[in-house]
């Protein structure tokens, strides 16, 4: 078994199609088919069911996917450690960040980092807070940046900024200009981020300060991104709560700071794994953050 075979296997599993996987890997379709056939023959297991022009993972293939990902992640970590043994700060820096951080706080800091460390290739991946924490735990990210609470107690946390949540609605919404109390929350139609996101966990903490839970509210929609939430707010009479940093950049959105309850504040936090090698590139970015 080779690392190249594992990469090809995961590409085919992700695309459910030999030809599309070949195009993504810049290989011929025959080379991809041969690699999968060799992997199956070497270990006496069928990883895919072939159905005409389609292909689908078998139960054995499904079970092998997380193992293959873990092996490739460890191989990538080994490559980065070897790169870091040189005296110059260079190599690859893998960052996973939750959406508010990645879209509205991190880019300008990465631009400054790039100016001072041009030899470092930065790979930025988006995910919600839970997904980012899992990526750091699995060794798929050198640094994780989140705005929510995480369950992985073994990860190191460093607070690098503070963020305030605001109530948002379309500019013509009745609540845009009149007083609001916590009791009115239960009469509003809400659009929220999905469970596991930092925005959702911060909102739930805010509700808790007013002796409310999500179950007390009328939830009209749950959306997988901040942009989708604000688009829904702009399209109707729904309200939500998002980062003030993001709300201020959307035309047509009216943002209200909370003055009827304690201001909903949260921290932007860097996550690292205490047992994994911290590269010069990671340390340099931490210095900037």
C-alpha positions in Angstrom: 0.0 0.0 0.0 1.3 3.4 -0.9 0.3 7.0 0.0 -0.5 7.6 -3.7 -3.0 4.7 -3.6 -4.6 6.2 -0.5 -4.9 9.6 -2.1 -6.5 8.0 -5.2 -8.9 5.9 -3.0 -10.1 9.0 -1.1 -10.5 11.0 -4.3 -12.7 8.3 -5.9 -14.6 7.9 -2.6 -15.3 11.6 -2.5 -16.3 11.9 -6.2 -18.1 8.5 -6.5 -16.7 8.6 -10.1 -13.4 7.3 -11.6 -13.2 9.9 -14.3 -13.9 12.9 -12.1 -11.4 11.7 -9.5 -8.8 11.3 -12.3 -9.4 14.8 -13.4 -9.1 16.2 -9.9 -5.8 14.3 -9.4 -4.5 15.1 -12.9 -4.2 11.4 -13.7 -5.6 9.3 -16.5 -8.8 7.3 -15.8 -6.9 4.0 -16.4 -4.2 4.9 -13.8 -6.9 5.6 -11.2 -8.7 2.3 -12.0 -5.4 0.4 -11.9 -4.5 1.9 -8.5 -7.9 1.0 -7.0 -7.7 -2.5 -8.5 -4.2 -3.1 -7.1 -5.2 -1.9 -3.7 -8.2 -4.3 -3.6 -6.1 -7.2 -4.9 -3.2 -6.6 -2.5 -5.5 -6.9 0.5 -8.3 -9.2 -0.8 -11.1 -6.7 -0.2 -13.6 -5.0 -2.4 -13.7 -1.3 -1.6 -16.2 -0.2 -4.3 -19.3 -1.6 -6.0 -19.3 -0.9 -9.8 -22.7 -0.2 -11.2 -22.5 0.6 -14.9 -20.7 3.9 -15.2 -21.2 4.6 -11.5 -19.2 3.5 -8.5 -20.2 3.3 -4.8 -18.3 2.5 -1.6 -18.9 -0.9 -0.1 -19.3 -1.3 3.7 -15.6 -2.2 3.8 -14.8 0.9 1.8 -16.8 3.1 4.1 -14.9 1.7 7.1 -11.6 2.3 5.4 -12.2 6.1 4.6 -11.4 7.5 8.1 -8.3 5.3 8.4 -7.0 6.4 5.0 -7.6 10.0 6.0 -5.7 9.6 9.3 -2.7 8.0 7.5 -2.5 10.8 5.0 -2.8 13.4 7.7 0.1 11.9 9.6 2.2 11.7 6.4 1.5 15.4 5.8 2.5 16.2 9.4 5.8 14.4 8.9 6.4 16.4 5.7 5.8 19.7 7.5 8.1 18.7 10.4 10.9 17.9 7.9 10.3 21.3 6.1 10.5 23.0 9.5 14.0 21.6 10.3 15.5 24.3 8.1 16.5 27.6 9.7 14.2 29.6 7.5 10.5 30.1 8.3 8.9 28.4 5.3 6.8 25.4 4.4 3.1 24.9 4.8 0.8 26.2 7.5 -2.6 24.5 7.7 -5.3 26.6 9.4 -8.9 25.6 10.0 -11.2 28.5 11.1 -14.8 29.0 11.9 -16.8 31.2 9.5 -16.9 34.5 11.3 -13.2 34.3 12.1 -12.2 33.2 8.6 -14.3 35.7 6.8 -14.2 38.9 8.9 -11.2 38.8 11.2 -8.4 36.6 10.0 -7.8 37.7 6.3 -6.1 41.0 7.0 -3.8 39.3 9.6 -2.9 36.6 7.1 -2.1 39.3 4.6 0.4 40.8 7.1 1.8 37.4 7.9 2.3 36.8 4.1 4.3 40.0 3.8 6.8 39.1 6.5 6.9 35.4 5.7 6.6 35.0 1.9 8.1 31.5 2.1 5.1 30.0 3.9 2.2 28.6 2.0 -1.0 29.1 4.0 -3.9 26.7 3.5 -7.1 28.0 5.0 -10.2 25.7 5.5 -13.6 26.8 6.7 -15.8 24.9 9.1 -17.9 25.4 12.2 -16.4 25.4 15.6 -16.9 21.7 16.2 -15.4 20.8 12.9 -12.4 23.0 13.5 -11.7 21.5 16.9 -11.9 18.0 15.4 -9.4 18.9 12.6 -6.9 20.1 15.2 -7.4 17.0 17.3 -7.0 14.7 14.2 -3.8 16.5 13.1 -5.4 17.9 10.0 -4.8 21.5 11.1 -1.7 23.1 12.7 -3.8 25.9 14.1 -7.6 26.2 14.7 -9.4 29.5 15.2 -12.9 29.4 16.7 -15.5 31.6 18.3 -17.4 29.0 20.2 -16.9 26.6 23.1 -15.4 23.2 22.3 -15.7 19.8 23.9 -12.1 18.6 23.3 -10.6 19.4 26.6 -7.1 18.1 25.6 -6.5 21.0 23.1 -4.7 24.1 24.2 -6.6 27.4 24.0 -5.3 31.0 23.6 -7.8 33.9 23.4 -6.7 36.4 20.7 -9.6 38.7 20.4 -13.1 39.6 21.6 -16.3 39.7 19.6 -19.8 41.1 20.3 -23.0 39.6 19.0 -25.9 41.9 17.8 -29.5 41.4 17.0 -30.0 41.8 13.2 -33.1 42.4 11.1 -34.0 44.0 7.8 -33.9 47.9 7.9 -37.7 48.1 7.6 -38.4 45.6 10.4 -40.7 46.9 13.2 -38.0 46.2 15.8 -35.5 48.4 14.0 -36.7 51.6 15.8 -38.7 50.6 19.0 -37.7 49.3 22.4 -37.2 45.6 22.8 -37.4 43.4 25.9 -36.2 39.8 26.4 -39.8 38.7 26.7 -40.5 39.6 23.1 -37.9 36.9 21.9 -40.6 34.2 22.1 -42.9 36.2 19.7 -40.2 36.6 16.9 -39.4 34.4 14.0 -35.7 33.4 14.2 -33.2 32.1 11.6 -30.2 30.5 13.3 -26.9 28.9 12.5 -26.6 25.2 12.9 -25.8 23.4 16.2 -22.0 23.1 16.5 -21.3 26.6 15.2 -19.7 29.3 17.4 -22.5 31.8 16.5 -25.1 29.3 17.7 -23.4 28.5 21.0 -22.9 32.2 21.7 -26.6 32.8 21.1 -27.6 29.9 23.3 -25.4 31.3 26.1 -27.2 34.7 25.6 -30.6 33.1 25.9 -29.5 31.3 29.1 -28.7 34.7 30.7 -32.4 35.6 30.1 -33.7 32.2 31.4 -34.6 31.1 27.9 -33.6 28.2 25.6 -33.9 27.7 21.9 -36.9 25.5 22.6 -38.7 28.6 23.8 -38.3 30.4 20.4 -40.1 30.1 17.0 -37.3 28.8 14.8 -38.2 29.4 11.2 -34.9 28.2 9.7 -31.4 26.9 10.5 -28.7 27.8 8.0 -25.1 26.4 7.5 -23.4 29.8 7.0 -23.5 33.4 8.3 -24.2 34.7 4.8 -27.2 32.4 4.4 -28.5 33.7 7.7 -28.2 37.3 6.7 -29.7 36.7 3.3 -32.7 35.1 5.0 -33.0 38.1 7.3 -33.0 40.5 4.4 -35.7 38.5 2.6 -38.4 38.6 5.2 -39.5 39.5 8.8 -37.1 37.1 10.5 -34.4 38.1 13.0 -31.1 36.6 14.1 -28.0 37.3 16.2 -24.6 37.4 14.5 -21.2 39.0 15.0 -21.2 42.8 14.9 -18.1 42.6 12.7 -20.1 40.8 10.0 -23.4 42.7 10.4 -21.7 46.1 9.8 -20.6 45.0 6.4 -24.0 44.0 5.0 -26.1 46.7 3.3 -29.8 46.7 4.3 -29.2 44.9 7.6 -30.1 46.8 10.8 -28.0 45.8 13.8 -29.0 46.5 17.4 -26.6 46.2 20.3 -28.2 44.3 23.2 -29.1 46.7 26.0 -32.0 44.7 27.5 -29.6 42.0 28.8 -25.9 41.6 29.4 -24.1 42.2 26.1 -23.4 38.8 24.4 -19.6 38.7 24.2 -17.5 35.8 23.0 -13.8 35.1 22.5 -11.9 34.3 19.3 -9.6 31.4 20.4 -6.6 29.7 18.8 -6.6 25.9 19.3 -3.4 23.8 19.2 -2.6 20.2 20.0 -0.1 19.9 22.9 1.4 16.7 21.6 2.0 17.8 18.0 5.0 19.6 16.6 4.5 23.4 16.5 6.3 24.7 13.4 8.2 28.0 13.1 5.4 29.2 10.7 2.7 28.4 13.3 4.7 30.2 16.0 5.2 33.2 13.8 1.5 33.5 13.1 0.6 33.1 16.7 2.9 36.1 17.4 0.9 38.2 15.0 -2.4 37.1 16.3 
